[in-house]
Amino acid sequence: MIRLARVGARKQPYYRVVVIEKDRARNGRSVEVVGTYNPRTNPASVDLKLERIEYWKNKGAQPSDRVAKLLRSGPSTAGHPPVSTTGGTTDADTSAA
């Protein structure tokens, strides 16, 4: 299963997008960390390793509802991990100019 694991301090949520066995606790030992999600920034920042997420989905991992929503809202640039949806410029943007 691909889901969020909370790692932020109290009243300061910050999440890791993790691949984890379905029966484990929310913050239990994960198989792999495949991204991060910070809802406190404006707009919320999402960094995903889309190549690894596709690998795990092909192995049968099901994303949670929230992770599926993050995947739909993010840019579709598979194969270029990690992807930042913060809206800032990246090295690729400056080198293409």
C-alpha positions as CSV (number, residue, x, y, z in Angstrom):
1,M,0.0,0.0,0.0
2,I,1.2,3.5,-0.8
3,R,0.1,6.0,1.9
4,L,1.1,9.0,4.0
5,A,3.1,8.7,7.3
6,R,3.1,11.7,9.5
7,V,6.5,12.9,10.7
8,G,5.8,16.6,11.7
9,A,5.7,18.1,15.1
10,R,2.5,18.8,17.0
11,K,0.3,21.2,15.0
12,Q,2.9,21.2,12.2
13,P,2.0,18.4,9.9
14,Y,4.5,17.0,7.4
15,Y,4.1,13.7,5.7
16,R,6.2,11.1,3.9
17,V,4.7,9.2,1.0
18,V,5.6,5.6,1.9
19,V,5.2,2.1,0.5
20,I,4.2,0.0,3.5
21,E,2.5,-3.4,4.2
22,K,-1.3,-2.9,4.6
23,D,-1.4,-4.3,8.1
24,R,1.2,-2.1,9.6
25,A,0.5,1.0,11.8
26,R,0.3,4.4,10.1
27,N,3.9,5.3,11.2
28,G,5.2,1.7,11.2
29,R,8.3,0.5,9.4
30,S,8.0,1.2,5.7
31,V,9.4,-0.6,2.8
32,E,10.4,2.6,0.9
33,V,9.9,6.3,1.1
34,V,8.7,7.5,-2.3
35,G,8.0,11.2,-1.6
36,T,7.0,13.9,0.7
37,Y,4.0,16.2,1.2
38,N,4.0,19.5,3.1
39,P,0.5,20.9,3.4
40,R,1.7,24.0,5.4
41,T,3.3,25.8,2.4
42,N,1.2,27.9,0.1
43,P,0.6,26.1,-2.3
44,A,1.3,22.7,-0.6
45,S,4.6,21.2,-1.7
46,V,4.6,17.7,-3.1
47,D,7.8,15.8,-4.0
48,L,7.2,12.4,-5.6
49,K,9.5,9.8,-7.1
50,L,7.0,8.9,-9.9
51,E,9.2,6.2,-11.3
52,R,9.3,4.3,-8.0
53,I,5.6,4.8,-7.4
54,E,4.9,3.2,-10.9
55,Y,7.2,0.3,-10.0
56,W,5.3,-0.4,-6.8
57,K,1.9,0.0,-8.5
58,N,3.0,-2.6,-11.0
59,K,3.9,-4.9,-8.1
60,G,0.3,-4.5,-6.8
61,A,0.6,-1.7,-4.3
62,Q,-2.6,0.3,-4.0
63,P,-2.4,4.1,-3.3
64,S,-4.6,5.4,-0.5
65,D,-7.3,7.9,-1.4
66,R,-5.2,10.9,-0.4
67,V,-2.1,9.7,-2.2
68,A,-4.2,9.0,-5.3
69,K,-5.4,12.6,-5.1
70,L,-1.8,13.9,-4.8
71,L,-0.8,11.8,-7.9
72,R,-3.7,13.2,-9.9
73,S,-3.0,16.8,-8.9
74,G,0.8,16.6,-9.6
75,P,2.4,17.1,-13.0
76,S,2.6,14.1,-15.3
77,T,6.4,14.0,-15.7
78,A,7.1,10.3,-15.0
79,G,10.7,9.3,-15.0
80,H,12.0,12.6,-13.6
81,P,12.1,12.0,-9.8
82,P,11.7,13.8,-7.5
83,V,9.0,16.1,-8.9
84,S,8.3,19.3,-7.1
85,T,4.9,20.9,-7.5
86,T,5.7,24.0,-5.5
87,G,5.7,26.2,-8.6
88,G,9.3,27.4,-8.2
89,T,11.9,27.3,-10.9
90,T,14.1,24.2,-11.2
91,D,17.6,23.6,-12.7
92,A,15.9,22.1,-15.8
93,D,13.9,25.3,-16.3
94,T,16.9,27.6,-16.1
95,S,19.1,25.3,-18.3
96,A,16.4,25.2,-21.0
97,A,16.3,28.9,-21.3
